Amino acid sequence: MSPLLQVNNLSITFDGTVRAVDGLSFAISESQTLALVGESGSGKSVSALSVLRLLDERHAGYPTGSIDFRGENMLSISARRLRQIRGQKISMIFQEPMTSLNPLHTVEKQISETLALHRGLRDAQARKRCIELLELVGIPEPEKRLASYPHQLSGGQKQRVMIAMALANEPDLLIADEPTTALDVTVQKQVLELLRDLQQKLGMAILLITHDLSIVRRYADQVVVMEKGKVVETAATETLFQSPQHPYTRKLLDAEPPASPAVTHIKQEPLLEVKDLDVRFTTRRSLFGRPKAWFQAVDKTSFALNRGETLGIVGESGSGKTTIGHALLKLTPCTGSIRLSGKELGPLNQKQFRSCRRQIQIVFQDPFGSLSPRMSVAEIVREGLEIHLPATPEEQDRLVIQALTDVGLDPEARHRYPHEFSGGQRQRIAIARALVLQPELIILDEPTSALDRTVQKQVINLLRDLQDKYGLSYVFISHDLAVVRALSHKLLVLKNGRIVEYGDASDIFLRPKHEYTRELLSAALFYS
Amino acid sequence: MTLTPIQQRRLRNFRNNRRGFWSLWVFLALFGLSLCAELIANDKPLVVSYQDELYFPVVEKVSEETFGGFLPTEADYRDSFVSDAIEADGWMIWPPIRFSYNTTNYDLDVPSPAPPSAVNWIGTDDQGRDVAARVIYGFRISVLFGLILTILSCIVGVVVGAIQGFYGGKVDLIGQRFIEIWSGLPVLFLLIILSSIVQPNFWWLLGIMLLFSWMGLVDVVRAEFLRARNFEYVKAARALGLGNRKIMFRHILPNAMVATLTFLPFILTGAITGLTSLDFLGFGLPSGSPSLGELIAQGKANLHAPWLGISAFVSLSIMLTLLVFVGEAVRDAFDPRKN
């Protein structure tokens, strides 16, 4: 039996010079799932887009190779034929559900557009089919949802609508480009399970593009590993995980963070004690400025942290975990008591609090957004010194070099601008900026979620080393349980601003007490 | 002074824009020359030697009595009585153009405006004044006016835009409504009313135009600040303990700078053309002052004397083109994404 889709020796160039994909070959048979795996920049998304010829062909070119779908070469067929195949025979799901639905169209309009185009279904017939599809993807009360706009749906629901659109014409091949990266873990699992069920029901093939090997292990039959535009290994999933051949594959597989935090010298002396922390965002005010309605982001949370210890805060998006981090730094107004080394921070105003900022530092999620693009690395790292530890320029320079060496960067890098660095290096710069002030507590707000797995592991190891070296305490905020497990001594599980479970991390990972924690743990895919 | 690698890179980027780099040099040369306009175009000689004594009439007042005349007033060196007396017992060195911007040439063979000749290189205007001298002085006054107005309106505009964008909320709301009302005021009528009360001079015009020209930058800077104040690196700066003023000027302003610098050449050229058009309409600098706008007005009134209009047009367009090229190069230099 000939395969459904056969890609042969495909190369893709941009502007004639940049070779994004080089000699890619793979084949998918009917009702099979093939995963395309690689780190960012490996060319996996470009390859997926090229199957439907969705790349901007003013820049992109295909110097060699062919893409055969049921015996037709996608690279040479007419634009008219291409449009017939798109959405009918091959459909696609994109990564970002927020931007891949048109915000001005209702759910019904989004789905029925493709029905009208390929099947000529209109009005009542189309509506009937829409409801069927929404039922198929598991959206409750589909009749009511038809009139909803994308902003009225949650992230998971939007991704389900995307899937419903893609499945509207029962395609033979579904291309899923990082379909769950933007979703919470529990929703991620639901969507992937849904895709697998639908595959069995409809018998379609899936081309799954992902960087997450735990997803590959559970859901793929075949794996193609890509590095810098080239295929380094193609194998059946089981074979690949049991005996990876190529060193790059082994490196990827090895990137799972360690299963327990570093053993450090935790002193039994509380550094941070938080009591009844309460954050609310006013949504409506009365005429005289008194709050009439508000959103309770954090609700009476209390926790404590010893010196040299890490507290992990986990929860899904909207659970208030980032807000807690911001409240500790007084970046968000809050009520309740925050004591740092016995000193009460609650009643201090911004000016009085400024002198305490040296002790609490923060590292943000997005390494591209948290560094001022127009300041050099030295200026970025030095900035805090100028406020908190005034010293001679030579002394400052020495401290900057020390901090950069601590985070494993070449001190010569300090004269360059942030955009010249990769994501992992930028995150190291952000850590150096916090570290140079010799803080006692660093709040890490999802510091690894924007990074590739292998880089993620390096950053985690760096954080573990620094904790050991300087006796730092961390508040580690993340939705990624594998990363949290590698760093946290204590764990705090949040849901809708309330503490669900709080205690010793290894205890909670072994014996979760609360229903929600169990759900989170079962959704988190540890593949080792 | 040693430059940091970053400043070196900016300089290199500026130089790499060849057109802008050369435009800057040409402009600086022209501006430098026009700053010493008194030494290039003047109705007084640079140096006079009379009876073995040296006089510098450009910087000192020498009375006619010194040269054997009867009047205690300043000597008129273009008068043959004075010049003959000096030539008989000494010598004088004239600047290349022997007219100042307000010198009337009474020795014309034809009625003014006189066409270009060996004496008046690009002719005279309809009052017999040398056009070359008027262009040089007019260029200087236009550029100075434009530069001062641009710098002042940039400072005001950036500060107002920064405050509105950074604090947002009520400050922004009130500021925006004020700007909407203020920009609705008719500038030209104000100037006409003003000119009936006082004789508008350079500084009056500058003040009035500044009152209305600062608004151009506010929207751009405000938008940048509104966007940037929620950026993570601004939060990071706050977490480091920086005060509002430092965050505004060190972290957000540099990012608003490219937008500002992109606007800068337009503000500068706008200021120059603003002054020129006021002069053209007759509400600008007091009559008699050298101005390109007045030259255009004369060109319009004397279509049979094309050298008036052409010389005003050429000098204005060269000046504006050079400034726009320089502005482009400055923008390139501050762009961090340019290698």
Interface residues (C-beta under 8 A of the other chain):
Chain A: H326 L329 L331 R354 S355 R357 R358 I360 Q361 I362 F364 Q365 D366 G369 S370 L371 S372 P373 R374 M375 S376 E383 G384 I387 H388 H415 R416 Y417 H419 A430 R433 L437
Chain B: T4 P5 I6 F231 E232 Y233 K235 A236 A237 R238 A239 L240 G241 L242 G243 R250 H251 P254 N255 M257 P336 R337
